[in-house]
């Protein structure tokens, strides 16, 4: 089993957040964010990991089970 995290984001600007006496800058992004997608890959098998967006494709192949 492998846990996959994928990020492909684009900078959309920055904004400020918080109370007037303690402002924080926040980076605003958009794009693909997939957190902790668990997949099972058998030795020698190639699998496609579903990312929820057809613009992206992730294929994984395990070459040796002892890696």
Jmol script that loads the backbone (N, CA, C; Angstrom):
load data "model"
ATOM      1  N   UNK A   1       0.843  -1.176   0.000  1.00  0.00           N
ATOM      2  CA  UNK A   1       0.000   0.000   0.000  1.00  0.00           C
ATOM      3  C   UNK A   1       0.886   1.237   0.000  1.00  0.00           C
ATOM      4  N   UNK A   2       0.463   2.231  -0.775  1.00  0.00           N
ATOM      5  CA  UNK A   2       1.189   3.493  -0.895  1.00  0.00           C
ATOM      6  C   UNK A   2       0.199   4.621  -0.641  1.00  0.00           C
ATOM      7  N   UNK A   3       0.633   5.633   0.092  1.00  0.00           N
ATOM      8  CA  UNK A   3      -0.187   6.821   0.306  1.00  0.00           C
ATOM      9  C   UNK A   3       0.343   7.930  -0.599  1.00  0.00           C
ATOM     10  N   UNK A   4      -0.541   8.507  -1.404  1.00  0.00           N
ATOM     11  CA  UNK A   4      -0.141   9.498  -2.409  1.00  0.00           C
ATOM     12  C   UNK A   4      -0.767  10.846  -2.068  1.00  0.00           C
ATOM     13  N   UNK A   5       0.051  11.899  -2.116  1.00  0.00           N
ATOM     14  CA  UNK A   5      -0.427  13.270  -1.985  1.00  0.00           C
ATOM     15  C   UNK A   5       0.046  14.040  -3.207  1.00  0.00           C
ATOM     16  N   UNK A   6      -0.877  14.749  -3.857  1.00  0.00           N
ATOM     17  CA  UNK A   6      -0.572  15.455  -5.100  1.00  0.00           C
ATOM     18  C   UNK A   6      -1.013  16.908  -4.965  1.00  0.00           C
ATOM     19  N   UNK A   7      -0.121  17.833  -5.344  1.00  0.00           N
ATOM     20  CA  UNK A   7      -0.443  19.252  -5.362  1.00  0.00           C
ATOM     21  C   UNK A   7       0.002  19.834  -6.696  1.00  0.00           C
ATOM     22  N   UNK A   8      -0.879  20.519  -7.381  1.00  0.00           N
ATOM     23  CA  UNK A   8      -0.534  21.300  -8.563  1.00  0.00           C
ATOM     24  C   UNK A   8      -1.358  22.572  -8.466  1.00  0.00           C
ATOM     25  N   UNK A   9      -0.769  23.598  -7.902  1.00  0.00           N
ATOM     26  CA  UNK A   9      -1.522  24.812  -7.619  1.00  0.00           C
ATOM     27  C   UNK A   9      -0.933  26.016  -8.334  1.00  0.00           C
ATOM     28  N   UNK A  10      -1.762  27.022  -8.463  1.00  0.00           N
ATOM     29  CA  UNK A  10      -1.388  28.269  -9.124  1.00  0.00           C
ATOM     30  C   UNK A  10      -1.597  29.417  -8.143  1.00  0.00           C
ATOM     31  N   UNK A  11      -0.638  30.319  -8.069  1.00  0.00           N
ATOM     32  CA  UNK A  11      -0.718  31.488  -7.188  1.00  0.00           C
ATOM     33  C   UNK A  11      -1.796  32.434  -7.698  1.00  0.00           C
ATOM     34  N   UNK A  12      -2.723  32.785  -6.824  1.00  0.00           N
ATOM     35  CA  UNK A  12      -3.820  33.682  -7.193  1.00  0.00           C
ATOM     36  C   UNK A  12      -3.742  35.020  -6.462  1.00  0.00           C
ATOM     37  N   UNK A  13      -2.707  35.237  -5.710  1.00  0.00           N
ATOM     38  CA  UNK A  13      -2.565  36.492  -4.967  1.00  0.00           C
ATOM     39  C   UNK A  13      -2.426  36.224  -3.486  1.00  0.00           C
ATOM     40  N   UNK A  14      -2.505  37.285  -2.718  1.00  0.00           N
ATOM     41  CA  UNK A  14      -2.434  37.139  -1.269  1.00  0.00           C
ATOM     42  C   UNK A  14      -3.444  38.080  -0.635  1.00  0.00           C
ATOM     43  N   UNK A  15      -3.834  37.746   0.568  1.00  0.00           N
ATOM     44  CA  UNK A  15      -4.787  38.564   1.303  1.00  0.00           C
ATOM     45  C   UNK A  15      -4.343  38.614   2.759  1.00  0.00           C
ATOM     46  N   UNK A  16      -5.019  39.443   3.534  1.00  0.00           N
ATOM     47  CA  UNK A  16      -4.715  39.545   4.957  1.00  0.00           C
ATOM     48  C   UNK A  16      -5.877  39.003   5.762  1.00  0.00           C
ATOM     49  N   UNK A  17      -5.559  38.412   6.893  1.00  0.00           N
ATOM     50  CA  UNK A  17      -6.568  37.801   7.748  1.00  0.00           C
ATOM     51  C   UNK A  17      -6.207  38.060   9.205  1.00  0.00           C
ATOM     52  N   UNK A  18      -7.182  38.028  10.071  1.00  0.00           N
ATOM     53  CA  UNK A  18      -6.943  38.193  11.501  1.00  0.00           C
ATOM     54  C   UNK A  18      -7.378  39.542  12.010  1.00  0.00           C
ATOM     55  N   UNK A  19      -7.281  39.742  13.321  1.00  0.00           N
ATOM     56  CA  UNK A  19      -7.688  41.014  13.923  1.00  0.00           C
ATOM     57  C   UNK A  19      -6.744  42.148  13.523  1.00  0.00           C
ATOM     58  N   UNK A  20      -7.201  43.367  13.677  1.00  0.00           N
ATOM     59  CA  UNK A  20      -6.446  44.544  13.243  1.00  0.00           C
ATOM     60  C   UNK A  20      -5.066  44.654  13.881  1.00  0.00           C
ATOM     61  N   UNK A  21      -4.913  44.189  15.112  1.00  0.00           N
ATOM     62  CA  UNK A  21      -3.632  44.315  15.798  1.00  0.00           C
ATOM     63  C   UNK A  21      -2.683  43.146  15.524  1.00  0.00           C
ATOM     64  N   UNK A  22      -3.132  42.148  14.753  1.00  0.00           N
ATOM     65  CA  UNK A  22      -2.272  40.990  14.455  1.00  0.00           C
ATOM     66  C   UNK A  22      -2.665  40.400  13.102  1.00  0.00           C
ATOM     67  N   UNK A  23      -2.381  41.125  12.043  1.00  0.00           N
ATOM     68  CA  UNK A  23      -2.741  40.704  10.689  1.00  0.00           C
ATOM     69  C   UNK A  23      -1.754  39.661  10.183  1.00  0.00           C
ATOM     70  N   UNK A  24      -2.253  38.673   9.460  1.00  0.00           N
ATOM     71  CA  UNK A  24      -1.423  37.643   8.833  1.00  0.00           C
ATOM     72  C   UNK A  24      -1.666  37.659   7.337  1.00  0.00           C
ATOM     73  N   UNK A  25      -0.612  37.454   6.555  1.00  0.00           N
ATOM     74  CA  UNK A  25      -0.768  37.350   5.111  1.00  0.00           C
ATOM     75  C   UNK A  25      -1.048  35.901   4.753  1.00  0.00           C
ATOM     76  N   UNK A  26      -2.030  35.697   3.871  1.00  0.00           N
ATOM     77  CA  UNK A  26      -2.445  34.375   3.434  1.00  0.00           C
ATOM     78  C   UNK A  26      -2.228  34.283   1.933  1.00  0.00           C
ATOM     79  N   UNK A  27      -1.560  33.216   1.490  1.00  0.00           N
ATOM     80  CA  UNK A  27      -1.352  32.979   0.059  1.00  0.00           C
ATOM     81  C   UNK A  27      -2.590  32.278  -0.484  1.00  0.00           C
ATOM     82  N   UNK A  28      -3.177  32.830  -1.545  1.00  0.00           N
ATOM     83  CA  UNK A  28      -4.367  32.264  -2.173  1.00  0.00           C
ATOM     84  C   UNK A  28      -3.958  31.482  -3.414  1.00  0.00           C
ATOM     85  N   UNK A  29      -4.406  30.240  -3.492  1.00  0.00           N
ATOM     86  CA  UNK A  29      -4.079  29.384  -4.634  1.00  0.00           C
ATOM     87  C   UNK A  29      -5.353  28.715  -5.150  1.00  0.00           C
ATOM     88  N   UNK A  30      -5.254  28.178  -6.362  1.00  0.00           N
ATOM     89  CA  UNK A  30      -6.305  27.323  -6.902  1.00  0.00           C
ATOM     90  C   UNK A  30      -5.610  26.181  -7.624  1.00  0.00           C
ATOM     91  N   UNK A  31      -6.324  25.110  -7.852  1.00  0.00           N
ATOM     92  CA  UNK A  31      -5.749  23.987  -8.571  1.00  0.00           C
ATOM     93  C   UNK A  31      -6.066  22.671  -7.900  1.00  0.00           C
ATOM     94  N   UNK A  32      -5.277  21.664  -8.225  1.00  0.00           N
ATOM     95  CA  UNK A  32      -5.503  20.309  -7.744  1.00  0.00           C
ATOM     96  C   UNK A  32      -4.774  20.073  -6.426  1.00  0.00           C
ATOM     97  N   UNK A  33      -5.519  19.601  -5.435  1.00  0.00           N
ATOM     98  CA  UNK A  33      -4.930  19.182  -4.164  1.00  0.00           C
ATOM     99  C   UNK A  33      -5.602  17.866  -3.775  1.00  0.00           C
ATOM    100  N   UNK A  34      -4.811  16.792  -3.747  1.00  0.00           N
ATOM    101  CA  UNK A  34      -5.307  15.479  -3.349  1.00  0.00           C
ATOM    102  C   UNK A  34      -4.456  15.036  -2.173  1.00  0.00           C
ATOM    103  N   UNK A  35      -5.083  14.778  -1.037  1.00  0.00           N
ATOM    104  CA  UNK A  35      -4.368  14.422   0.180  1.00  0.00           C
ATOM    105  C   UNK A  35      -4.554  12.944   0.522  1.00  0.00           C
ATOM    106  N   UNK A  36      -3.469  12.252   0.758  1.00  0.00           N
ATOM    107  CA  UNK A  36      -3.453  10.895   1.318  1.00  0.00           C
ATOM    108  C   UNK A  36      -4.401   9.925   0.608  1.00  0.00           C
ATOM    109  N   UNK A  37      -4.220   9.778  -0.684  1.00  0.00           N
ATOM    110  CA  UNK A  37      -4.989   8.791  -1.446  1.00  0.00           C
ATOM    111  C   UNK A  37      -4.257   7.465  -1.323  1.00  0.00           C
ATOM    112  N   UNK A  38      -4.850   6.487  -0.660  1.00  0.00           N
ATOM    113  CA  UNK A  38      -4.221   5.181  -0.456  1.00  0.00           C
ATOM    114  C   UNK A  38      -4.510   4.272  -1.638  1.00  0.00           C
ATOM    115  N   UNK A  39      -3.441   3.675  -2.189  1.00  0.00           N
ATOM    116  CA  UNK A  39      -3.576   2.755  -3.309  1.00  0.00           C
ATOM    117  C   UNK A  39      -2.748   1.507  -3.031  1.00  0.00           C
ATOM    118  N   UNK A  40      -3.185   0.407  -3.598  1.00  0.00           N
ATOM    119  CA  UNK A  40      -2.476  -0.861  -3.460  1.00  0.00           C
ATOM    120  C   UNK A  40      -1.882  -1.202  -4.824  1.00  0.00           C
ATOM    121  N   UNK A  41      -0.556  -1.443  -4.837  1.00  0.00           N
ATOM    122  CA  UNK A  41       0.149  -1.782  -6.065  1.00  0.00           C
ATOM    123  C   UNK A  41       0.839  -3.120  -5.857  1.00  0.00           C
ATOM    124  N   UNK A  42       0.513  -4.096  -6.703  1.00  0.00           N
ATOM    125  CA  UNK A  42       1.181  -5.397  -6.638  1.00  0.00           C
ATOM    126  C   UNK A  42       2.477  -5.331  -7.444  1.00  0.00           C
ATOM    127  N   UNK A  43       3.432  -6.184  -7.112  1.00  0.00           N
ATOM    128  CA  UNK A  43       4.729  -6.233  -7.800  1.00  0.00           C
ATOM    129  C   UNK A  43       4.520  -6.421  -9.300  1.00  0.00           C
ATOM    130  N   UNK A  44       5.076  -5.509 -10.089  1.00  0.00           N
ATOM    131  CA  UNK A  44       4.995  -5.577 -11.540  1.00  0.00           C
ATOM    132  C   UNK A  44       3.729  -4.985 -12.132  1.00  0.00           C
ATOM    133  N   UNK A  45       2.779  -4.614 -11.299  1.00  0.00           N
ATOM    134  CA  UNK A  45       1.510  -4.070 -11.766  1.00  0.00           C
ATOM    135  C   UNK A  45       1.614  -2.564 -11.950  1.00  0.00           C
ATOM    136  N   UNK A  46       0.968  -2.040 -12.985  1.00  0.00           N
ATOM    137  CA  UNK A  46       0.837  -0.601 -13.179  1.00  0.00           C
ATOM    138  C   UNK A  46      -0.605  -0.232 -12.901  1.00  0.00           C
ATOM    139  N   UNK A  47      -0.804   0.791 -12.077  1.00  0.00           N
ATOM    140  CA  UNK A  47      -2.166   1.236 -11.779  1.00  0.00           C
ATOM    141  C   UNK A  47      -2.288   2.736 -12.040  1.00  0.00           C
ATOM    142  N   UNK A  48      -3.483   3.170 -12.382  1.00  0.00           N
ATOM    143  CA  UNK A  48      -3.804   4.586 -12.478  1.00  0.00           C
ATOM    144  C   UNK A  48      -4.443   5.005 -11.163  1.00  0.00           C
ATOM    145  N   UNK A  49      -3.945   6.089 -10.600  1.00  0.00           N
ATOM    146  CA  UNK A  49      -4.480   6.609  -9.344  1.00  0.00           C
ATOM    147  C   UNK A  49      -5.538   7.650  -9.691  1.00  0.00           C
ATOM    148  N   UNK A  50      -6.795   7.443  -9.272  1.00  0.00           N
ATOM    149  CA  UNK A  50      -7.838   8.431  -9.557  1.00  0.00           C
ATOM    150  C   UNK A  50      -7.602   9.715  -8.749  1.00  0.00           C
ATOM    151  N   UNK A  51      -7.543  10.843  -9.461  1.00  0.00           N
ATOM    152  CA  UNK A  51      -7.270  12.116  -8.801  1.00  0.00           C
ATOM    153  C   UNK A  51      -8.490  13.028  -8.764  1.00  0.00           C
ATOM    154  N   UNK A  52      -9.586  12.614  -9.396  1.00  0.00           N
ATOM    155  CA  UNK A  52     -10.792  13.418  -9.355  1.00  0.00           C
ATOM    156  C   UNK A  52     -10.849  14.533 -10.380  1.00  0.00           C
ATOM    157  N   UNK A  53      -9.859  14.645 -11.251  1.00  0.00           N
ATOM    158  CA  UNK A  53      -9.837  15.661 -12.301  1.00  0.00           C
ATOM    159  C   UNK A  53      -9.221  15.025 -13.538  1.00  0.00           C
ATOM    160  N   UNK A  54      -9.950  15.013 -14.642  1.00  0.00           N
ATOM    161  CA  UNK A  54      -9.480  14.335 -15.860  1.00  0.00           C
ATOM    162  C   UNK A  54      -8.299  15.028 -16.531  1.00  0.00           C
ATOM    163  N   UNK A  55      -7.944  16.236 -16.101  1.00  0.00           N
ATOM    164  CA  UNK A  55      -6.770  16.920 -16.652  1.00  0.00           C
ATOM    165  C   UNK A  55      -5.462  16.312 -16.149  1.00  0.00           C
ATOM    166  N   UNK A  56      -5.540  15.491 -15.108  1.00  0.00           N
ATOM    167  CA  UNK A  56      -4.355  14.922 -14.479  1.00  0.00           C
ATOM    168  C   UNK A  56      -4.401  13.406 -14.552  1.00  0.00           C
ATOM    169  N   UNK A  57      -3.210  12.807 -14.682  1.00  0.00           N
ATOM    170  CA  UNK A  57      -3.093  11.351 -14.667  1.00  0.00           C
ATOM    171  C   UNK A  57      -1.844  10.982 -13.869  1.00  0.00           C
ATOM    172  N   UNK A  58      -2.006  10.045 -12.951  1.00  0.00           N
ATOM    173  CA  UNK A  58      -0.877   9.535 -12.186  1.00  0.00           C
ATOM    174  C   UNK A  58      -0.875   8.023 -12.316  1.00  0.00           C
ATOM    175  N   UNK A  59       0.203   7.484 -12.899  1.00  0.00           N
ATOM    176  CA  UNK A  59       0.348   6.036 -13.050  1.00  0.00           C
ATOM    177  C   UNK A  59       1.521   5.591 -12.190  1.00  0.00           C
ATOM    178  N   UNK A  60       1.309   4.541 -11.407  1.00  0.00           N
ATOM    179  CA  UNK A  60       2.353   3.994 -10.532  1.00  0.00           C
ATOM    180  C   UNK A  60       2.638   2.552 -10.913  1.00  0.00           C
ATOM    181  N   UNK A  61       3.915   2.176 -10.837  1.00  0.00           N
ATOM    182  CA  UNK A  61       4.302   0.790 -11.075  1.00  0.00           C
ATOM    183  C   UNK A  61       5.340   0.408 -10.040  1.00  0.00           C
ATOM    184  N   UNK A  62       5.118  -0.750  -9.402  1.00  0.00           N
ATOM    185  CA  UNK A  62       6.054  -1.275  -8.423  1.00  0.00           C
ATOM    186  C   UNK A  62       6.978  -2.260  -9.125  1.00  0.00           C
ATOM    187  N   UNK A  63       8.287  -2.011  -9.046  1.00  0.00           N
ATOM    188  CA  UNK A  63       9.257  -2.858  -9.743  1.00  0.00           C
ATOM    189  C   UNK A  63       9.718  -4.018  -8.888  1.00  0.00           C
ATOM    190  N   UNK A  64       9.884  -3.812  -7.583  1.00  0.00           N
ATOM    191  CA  UNK A  64      10.354  -4.870  -6.682  1.00  0.00           C
ATOM    192  C   UNK A  64       9.615  -4.756  -5.354  1.00  0.00           C
ATOM    193  N   UNK A  65       9.006  -5.817  -4.918  1.00  0.00           N
ATOM    194  CA  UNK A  65       8.213  -5.788  -3.695  1.00  0.00           C
ATOM    195  C   UNK A  65       9.045  -5.498  -2.454  1.00  0.00           C
ATOM    196  N   UNK A  66      10.363  -5.745  -2.484  1.00  0.00           N
ATOM    197  CA  UNK A  66      11.203  -5.552  -1.296  1.00  0.00           C
ATOM    198  C   UNK A  66      11.757  -4.121  -1.209  1.00  0.00           C
ATOM    199  N   UNK A  67      11.332  -3.199  -2.062  1.00  0.00           N
ATOM    200  CA  UNK A  67      11.834  -1.815  -2.009  1.00  0.00           C
ATOM    201  C   UNK A  67      11.196  -1.048  -0.899  1.00  0.00           C
TER     202      UNK A  67
END
end "model"
wireframe off; spacefill off
backbone 0.3
color backbone group
